[in-house]
Amino acid sequence: MEYHHVGIVVKDISIASKNIRKDFKIKNQSKIYIDKKIGVKVQFLKVSKDNNLELIQPLNNKSPINNFLKNKNTLNIHHLAYKCKNIEIEVTKLKKKGYGNLTKYFNAVAFNKSRVIFLLSPLNYIVELIEKDK
């Protein structure tokens, strides 16, 4: 597996993107992806060669990510993401270490419909696995 990004939940992706790019002099950004199936908008900011931020905005009140914003006890950091060649093998390895499924596999718009899954670590943080293009 290789590190890909940190996901941050925001109320307004346009405002957050503008502020972060200005504050940290980030020039490279992706388009905004809308994934109706999982109820989010996402945009990636390239901080450096191997460091990305994913901004995540709920599409509406029914979005599962909306509850994350309502919880005032969080820092809005949602997950750590890793790309992997064979997602089933990596999930099996992590489950043997005590990780549990938060979602089923799904195809993410932001990753060209690559398969993705979210897991909860034994230390109570979220990991996203993204299958690399074959």
DOSENU-779929 format. One line per field, with one value per residue: residue number from 1; x, z, y of N, C-alpha, C in turn; residue in three letters. Coordinates in steps of 0.1 Angstrom, whole numbers, plus 5000, padded with zeros to 4 digits. Layout:
N
num = c(NUM|...)
n_u = c(X|...)
n_w = c(Z|...)
n_v = c(Y|...)
ca_u = c(X|...)
ca_w = c(Z|...)
ca_v = c(Y|...)
c_u = c(X|...)
c_w = c(Z|...)
c_v = c(Y|...)
residu = c(ALA|...)
***
This chain:
134
num = c(1|2|3|4|5|6|7|8|9|10|11|12|13|14|15|16|17|18|19|20|21|22|23|24|25|26|27|28|29|30|31|32|33|34|35|36|37|38|39|40|41|42|43|44|45|46|47|48|49|50|51|52|53|54|55|56|57|58|59|60|61|62|63|64|65|66|67|68|69|70|71|72|73|74|75|76|77|78|79|80|81|82|83|84|85|86|87|88|89|90|91|92|93|94|95|96|97|98|99|100|101|102|103|104|105|106|107|108|109|110|111|112|113|114|115|116|117|118|119|120|121|122|123|124|125|126|127|128|129|130|131|132|133|134)
n_u = c(5009|5004|5007|4981|4963|4949|4917|4895|4867|4844|4823|4817|4830|4841|4848|4865|4886|4896|4906|4925|4942|4952|4963|4983|4997|4991|4989|4981|4951|4923|4895|4861|4845|4814|4797|4770|4760|4772|4767|4784|4806|4838|4872|4906|4936|4969|4995|5022|5046|5040|5019|4986|4955|4922|4892|4860|4826|4793|4766|4739|4715|4710|4733|4757|4781|4774|4766|4791|4800|4783|4791|4807|4830|4851|4880|4876|4891|4889|4897|4925|4941|4949|4964|4962|4972|4957|4928|4912|4930|4945|4924|4917|4942|4942|4918|4925|4941|4924|4908|4877|4849|4835|4821|4808|4824|4827|4823|4842|4836|4855|4879|4880|4861|4873|4875|4867|4869|4860|4874|4874|4898|4915|4923|4904|4903|4897|4903|4908|4908|4919|4916|4942|4943|4941)
n_w = c(5000|4994|5007|5001|5006|5031|5043|5048|5063|5053|5055|5033|5002|4983|4997|5016|5000|4987|5009|5021|5000|4996|5022|5024|5001|4979|4947|4929|4921|4920|4899|4911|4923|4921|4938|4938|4947|4971|4984|4984|4977|4964|4965|4955|4968|4959|4980|4981|4963|4972|4989|4996|5001|5007|5003|5016|5012|5024|5003|5010|5037|5041|5036|5047|5057|5067|5094|5106|5105|5122|5147|5173|5186|5170|5149|5123|5106|5087|5075|5067|5037|5014|4985|4968|4952|4952|4965|4980|4992|5009|5026|5039|5052|5070|5084|5099|5117|5133|5122|5111|5089|5076|5055|5025|4996|4970|4940|4933|4922|4922|4918|4893|4891|4905|4928|4962|4998|5032|5064|5099|5123|5149|5167|5165|5143|5109|5079|5044|5016|4983|4953|4930|4895|4872)
n_v = c(4988|5023|5056|5080|5103|5127|5129|5156|5169|5194|5223|5240|5235|5252|5276|5265|5254|5277|5291|5273|5270|5296|5302|5283|5284|5267|5255|5236|5219|5197|5191|5196|5168|5152|5129|5113|5089|5083|5106|5130|5158|5162|5174|5175|5187|5193|5192|5186|5166|5139|5143|5148|5166|5158|5174|5172|5176|5174|5165|5170|5170|5144|5130|5107|5118|5142|5140|5139|5165|5177|5168|5183|5176|5169|5172|5176|5160|5133|5108|5086|5078|5052|5038|5007|4976|4952|4952|4934|4916|4934|4943|4919|4914|4936|4932|4909|4921|4934|4955|4968|4967|4997|5005|4989|4976|5000|5019|5047|5079|5100|5087|5076|5057|5035|5008|5012|5012|5018|5015|5008|5014|4995|5015|5034|5052|5062|5044|5046|5026|5024|5010|5006|5015|4988)
ca_u = c(5000|5011|4999|4976|4958|4941|4904|4890|4853|4842|4809|4817|4842|4847|4854|4877|4896|4902|4913|4937|4952|4958|4971|4995|5003|4989|4985|4975|4939|4916|4881|4852|4838|4801|4794|4756|4758|4776|4763|4794|4814|4852|4882|4919|4946|4982|5003|5035|5046|5034|5010|4974|4944|4909|4881|4848|4815|4781|4757|4727|4713|4709|4746|4763|4792|4768|4767|4805|4801|4775|4798|4816|4842|4861|4889|4872|4899|4880|4904|4938|4938|4960|4962|4967|4970|4947|4921|4907|4941|4948|4913|4919|4953|4938|4908|4933|4947|4913|4901|4863|4842|4826|4813|4810|4832|4819|4831|4843|4837|4868|4890|4878|4853|4880|4869|4871|4863|4864|4876|4877|4910|4913|4925|4892|4904|4892|4912|4902|4916|4916|4923|4949|4939|4948)
ca_w = c(5000|4994|5012|4991|5011|5043|5040|5057|5061|5053|5052|5019|4996|4976|5007|5022|4990|4985|5021|5023|4989|5000|5035|5023|4987|4971|4933|4922|4927|4910|4897|4921|4919|4928|4939|4943|4953|4985|4989|4987|4968|4969|4957|4960|4968|4960|4988|4976|4954|4978|4999|4991|5010|5001|5009|5015|5016|5022|4993|5016|5050|5041|5034|5059|5062|5074|5109|5110|5107|5134|5159|5176|5193|5160|5142|5109|5099|5085|5072|5060|5025|5008|4973|4968|4940|4953|4977|4989|5000|5019|5035|5046|5062|5080|5093|5108|5127|5141|5115|5107|5077|5078|5042|5016|4984|4961|4929|4936|4911|4923|4915|4880|4894|4912|4940|4975|5010|5044|5075|5112|5129|5163|5175|5162|5132|5096|5068|5031|5007|4970|4944|4918|4882|4868)
ca_v = c(5000|5036|5067|5089|5116|5129|5135|5166|5173|5209|5228|5245|5231|5263|5285|5258|5253|5290|5295|5265|5273|5309|5301|5274|5287|5255|5259|5225|5214|5189|5196|5191|5156|5150|5115|5112|5076|5084|5119|5140|5165|5161|5181|5172|5198|5187|5199|5183|5155|5128|5147|5154|5168|5157|5182|5165|5183|5166|5171|5174|5166|5129|5125|5101|5126|5153|5138|5142|5180|5181|5165|5194|5171|5164|5181|5175|5151|5121|5095|5084|5070|5044|5031|4994|4969|4942|4957|4923|4911|4944|4943|4906|4916|4946|4926|4901|4930|4940|4965|4964|4974|5008|5005|4979|4981|5008|5026|5061|5089|5108|5078|5070|5045|5025|5003|5019|5007|5025|5006|5014|5008|4992|5027|5042|5061|5056|5042|5044|5019|5027|5001|5012|5010|4976)
c_u = c(5009|5001|4994|4971|4952|4928|4899|4876|4851|4827|4807|4830|4849|4854|4867|4888|4903|4911|4926|4947|4959|4967|4984|5001|5002|4983|4977|4962|4931|4902|4873|4844|4825|4798|4780|4753|4762|4774|4773|4799|4828|4861|4896|4928|4960|4991|5018|5035|5039|5024|4998|4964|4931|4898|4868|4836|4802|4772|4744|4726|4713|4723|4752|4774|4787|4768|4781|4806|4794|4782|4809|4829|4852|4869|4886|4881|4892|4887|4918|4936|4951|4956|4968|4964|4959|4939|4916|4918|4944|4937|4914|4930|4949|4927|4915|4939|4937|4905|4887|4858|4834|4816|4816|4819|4822|4829|4831|4845|4850|4880|4887|4870|4861|4873|4875|4863|4868|4864|4878|4888|4907|4916|4915|4895|4900|4903|4904|4912|4911|4923|4929|4943|4948|4954)
c_w = c(5000|4999|5000|4996|5025|5039|5051|5053|5063|5050|5038|5012|4989|4985|5013|5013|4989|4997|5023|5012|4992|5012|5033|5009|4979|4957|4926|4929|4916|4908|4909|4916|4927|4927|4946|4951|4968|4991|4993|4975|4973|4959|4963|4958|4969|4967|4984|4967|4959|4989|4994|5002|5001|5009|5006|5020|5014|5011|4999|5030|5052|5039|5047|5065|5069|5089|5114|5113|5119|5147|5163|5183|5183|5155|5128|5100|5099|5084|5066|5048|5019|4995|4974|4955|4941|4966|4986|4998|5011|5030|5044|5057|5073|5089|5103|5119|5135|5134|5111|5096|5082|5066|5035|5005|4976|4951|4931|4924|4910|4919|4902|4882|4900|4924|4953|4986|5022|5055|5088|5119|5143|5172|5172|5152|5119|5086|5055|5023|4993|4961|4932|4905|4878|4854)
c_v = c(5012|5047|5075|5102|5115|5135|5144|5170|5188|5212|5232|5243|5243|5273|5278|5257|5266|5294|5287|5268|5286|5308|5293|5274|5274|5260|5248|5219|5206|5196|5191|5179|5155|5135|5113|5099|5076|5097|5129|5147|5164|5169|5178|5184|5191|5196|5198|5171|5143|5131|5154|5156|5165|5165|5175|5173|5174|5173|5176|5168|5151|5123|5119|5110|5139|5152|5141|5157|5184|5178|5175|5189|5166|5175|5182|5166|5138|5108|5097|5075|5064|5038|5017|4986|4959|4945|4945|4917|4921|4944|4930|4908|4925|4940|4916|4909|4938|4952|4960|4973|4986|5009|4992|4985|4989|5014|5041|5070|5096|5100|5070|5057|5033|5020|5009|5012|5016|5014|5014|5007|5004|5004|5038|5054|5054|5055|5040|5037|5021|5018|5008|5006|4998|4977)
residu = c(MET|GLU|TYR|HIS|HIS|VAL|GLY|ILE|VAL|VAL|LYS|ASP|ILE|SER|ILE|ALA|SER|LYS|ASN|ILE|ARG|LYS|ASP|PHE|LYS|ILE|LYS|ASN|GLN|SER|LYS|ILE|TYR|ILE|ASP|LYS|LYS|ILE|GLY|VAL|LYS|VAL|GLN|PHE|LEU|LYS|VAL|SER|LYS|ASP|ASN|ASN|LEU|GLU|LEU|ILE|GLN|PRO|LEU|ASN|ASN|LYS|SER|PRO|ILE|ASN|ASN|PHE|LEU|LYS|ASN|LYS|ASN|THR|LEU|ASN|ILE|HIS|HIS|LEU|ALA|TYR|LYS|CYS|LYS|ASN|ILE|GLU|ILE|GLU|VAL|THR|LYS|LEU|LYS|LYS|LYS|GLY|TYR|GLY|ASN|LEU|THR|LYS|TYR|PHE|ASN|ALA|VAL|ALA|PHE|ASN|LYS|SER|ARG|VAL|ILE|PHE|LEU|LEU|SER|PRO|LEU|ASN|TYR|ILE|VAL|GLU|LEU|ILE|GLU|LYS|ASP|LYS)
***
